[in-house]
Amino acid sequence: MIPRNQLRNKRCAAVLATALLFALVACGGGGSGKLTPTPNDVMMVVTPTPGTPVPHTPTPNTGQQTYTVREGDSLSSIAAKFDVTEKEIQEANHISNPDDIKAGDVLIIPTK
């Protein structure tokens, strides 16, 4: 004869297994195993191949670089950092008043 606490444990396990089975079926886990994609489902898998070199595409020299204005910068101090004139920076960025620059502005710095 099986002791009562072992019988109770077996019944609990059976009830839990049945509940799990119902939960799986209810959420689609007990179906045919086929997924039904929706129109918005997108999955991209990118797998690098070992040993394949990544092609290097040189960046063309556009004759300019950028600089993000920091607190306390002035057009003259920025020009001095890059060895260009204030006027060159103003022309490259269509700035009429040099006092209009503020921290966070991204300026085009022409190169020579």
Sequence and secondary structure as in RCSB ss.txt:
>XXXX:A:sequence
MIPRNQLRNKRCAAVLATALLFALVACGGGGSGKLTPTPNDVMMVVTPTPGTPVPHTPTPNTGQQTYTVREGDSL
SSIAAKFDVTEKEIQEANHISNPDDIKAGDVLIIPTK
>XXXX:A:secstr
   HHHHHHHHHHHHHHHHHHHHHHHTTTTS S     TT         TT           SEEEEE  TT  H
HHHHHHHT  HHHHHHHHT S GGG  TT EEEEE  
